Structures are given as structure tokens and as C-alpha cells.
Amino acid sequence: MTASARDTAAATPAGRDRYVDLLRVASLATVIAGHWLMAAVSGDGMGNLLALVPPLQVLTWGLQVMPVFFFVGGFSHALSYRSLARRAGTGPVYAAFLRARLQRLLRPTLVFVLVWTAAALAVQLAGHGAGGLAGAALRLVTQPLWFIGIYLAMVAFTPPLLKLHERWGWGAFAGLLAAAALVDVLRFALGIPYVEFLNFAFVWLAVHQLGFLRADGRIRVPAALAATGLAAAAALVACGPYPLSMVGMPGEKVSNMAPPTLALLAHGMWLVGAVQLLARPAAAWLARPRVWRGVVAANGIAMTAFLWHLTAMLAVYAAQLALGIGLPVPASAAWWAQVPVRFLAAAALTGVLVALFRRFEAPGGSTAAPGSGPRAAAGITLCLLGVLGLSMTGLGGLLDGHSATLVALPVTAPAAIAMALGGWVLVERSTSSRSVRLRG
């Protein structure tokens, strides 16, 4: 336990919603464990456990918890933006809000990208980046960055969507829900090309909007939200073109994740309702000083752990190969027997990587004062496009011009990295030197 975590825990205001902090940590920890479990590495390459054992896909209805993280983001963004607006009075606050929210998110992300870019260049210059575990690593390690790109979009859209929420409440959520449904109708019934990409915004921003509703205490019947979402998701999967899995599967024609579907939004509703039902008993548990100190400490390293957890897992598999320890056939009895050992080794190595890189996740002292909104908007747009592009291209084709399609445009890994770095510089320079502290 670090001194800063103890101090932060001791200084926690009485009115702070501690459950939100627990949900943030628990959702990222669940994603990390899910990634470690799904990666099925063998002597023939890397596969997906859920694709190899399709009945296990039903587990994603409880373990696909990214909607919970985005829901928590909506809650935190509402509090932060309102706090900053009160402190700034009538002045513009958009640039200051973006810069403050991006500091703890983009610094560790860009460090991760730069370290892995250097490693990828070294591997490819040595002629080892095309296949095997090294090739799989260069394709895989950036894939989870998609969630950071989406989160950046949520930050960017918080001010206008918060205004819609303040005027329409549940009606704003219903509008995003209807838009997501319309996109799926245009996609599946009418076959309109590219329209499905709109649901990257509509689905995830709808979940984010639920966080605004929680911030104002307007999710009063969480059981109804959970039951409605679960029933809708089940009906859509049973009767529609939607797959069972709530995460992407290799080779599938339709994914609930990429682009997101109405079924995934219904899944998000059920999860949000379910976690809300646990809020009261969790609050009593979090009132214990030792428990709360643990949550505070975990929150201080959660993003760093998320960024580096796949690196740790791949290093465990590489160590097995280097030591001559056999890689059993995925999903075999021997493979399952190794799971606890692999998890413990990956957790230990993640801890080492967190110790090395956690300094980049440390919060800044103060945030900058209001500045240039257009410059900040341009910067965050470049950041989210760069991060999303890199999640799709991977780092395996840095030297040969490999590209992937981002919406309808091709993007290469070097271009994506340049966009992310350039966007960060724009956001950093969008504000003046006066300081205002944010809440949340």
C-alpha cells in the first residue's frame, strides 16, 4: 500500500460514491482475467478458447463487462464537468475538461505504444516479426486499445450529451437507443453499407448516458432495467441475426462487438441494472477502511495493469516455449490444469510491469484553465482516431505499409501513432496556465 493511497483513502469526502470506484477496478480486472483465459496458445499458433469451445460463449453474458466501465465513465464525467463549470463560472471549460480527463488516460497509453513500437521495430528489423508467437504478439497487444479510443469519444461528447440529459433525462437515453435500433435495421434489413459503424457511437454513448442518470439518482428501479435488458438481449439473439457471444469471435460474419449491435446495448442495460442492485450492500462493505484503501490503491494502477496485461500473458507463454515446457492442446485437460499456474505467473509479471510504468498514470497536480475549445476538439479527435486505428492495424506491419480500414479509410500503424501523438500535443496546448482542479 503506497503512502499516497493511504492518504487519499483517509481524505475521502464523506459524500463520495465509493461503489463507482469499485466498479471501475472490478470491470477492468474482469476484462484482464477474461483475456488471459480466452487466449489459447499452442504449438500451432494462437486461437480463442470461446471459438474452440462454443458453449462457453454464454459466459460472456456475465463477463463482458466493458459496458460497466463506460457506465462508470458517464457518472464520473458528469461530476467532473459540473465541478469544473461551477469553478470556472461563465467561462468556456471544454478545453480544460478534455485536458484533465485525458491526462491519466493518454500518458500511460502513449508510453505503452512507444515502448511496444520500439520493440516491434527491433523484432521486424531482425526478421522475426512475421509468424510464431512474436508475430501474434505484434498483432494482439494493441487490440484492447479500442476501448480507450471509444472512451476518448465519450469524453469528447460529454458536454453536449450532458446538456441533452439535463433537458430530457431518460428521453436522451431513449433517443440513443432508438438510433442504435435504426442502425441495425438499416444494416440487417436493408443492407446499407458502412451504416453499422454509427453504432460505435450510439451504443456506447447510450451506456455512457446511463452513467449520467446514475449521477442524478434517476435509476430508481434497477431490477426493471436489468430484466428489460436481459429479456431484450435474449430475444434478439434467439430471433435475430445476433450471435450468442458478447465478445468478438474470429471468422464470424456478425459480431456484437465490432461494430456494436442493439443486442450488446441490451446486454449493457442488464449489466447496469444488475450492478445497481448491488450498490447498497457494497456501500456497507466499502465503508471498512482496509477495503477502501485497497480499492483506492487498485484505482491508482488499474489503467497501467490493463495496458500491460497482455504483454505479461504473452511473456508467460514465451517463457514456457523457451524452457521447453509443452503447450497442451487448448481446452484439453492438461491445458485447463495449467490455467491457475499461468494466471499466477501473468499476475506476478503484470505486477512487475505496473511497478515499472505506474508513474505515468500518476495524476497531475492541477488541470489547466479554460482555453481553446476547437483546438482541444481537434486534438481529441486525432487521438481517438489514432488509438482506434492502432488497435486495428497492430504493430506487425510497421515496415511494410500494412494498413487496416478505419470506418471507410485505410490507416497504417505509423499514421495512427502520429495522429495519437499529434492529438495529445494539441490537447495539451489548448489551455492556458491558470489552474482549476477537477473532481472525480
Secondary structure, DSSP 4 states (H G I P E B T S, - for coil): --HHHHHHHHT--TT--HHHHHHHHHHHHHHHHHHHHHEEEETTEEEEHHHHSGGGGGGHHHH--HHHHHHHHHHHHHHHHHHHHHHHTTS--HHHHHHHHHHHHHHHHHHHHHHHHHHHHHHHHTT--SSHHHHHHHHHTTGGGHHHHHHHHHHHHHHHHHHHHHHHTHHHHHHHHHHHHHHHIIIIIS--TTGGGGHHHHHHHHHHHHHHHHHTT----HHHHHHHHHHHHHHHHHHSS--S-SS--TT-SS-SBTTB-HHHHHHHHHHHHHHHHTHHHHHHHHTSHHHHHHHHHHHTTHHHHHHHHHHHHHHHHHHHHHTT---PPTTSHHHHHHHHHHHHHHHHHHHHHHHHHGGGGSPPS-EEES--HHHHHHHHHHHHHHHHHHHHH-STTTTTT-EEEETTEEEEHHHHHHHHHHHHHHHHTTSEEEEEPPP-
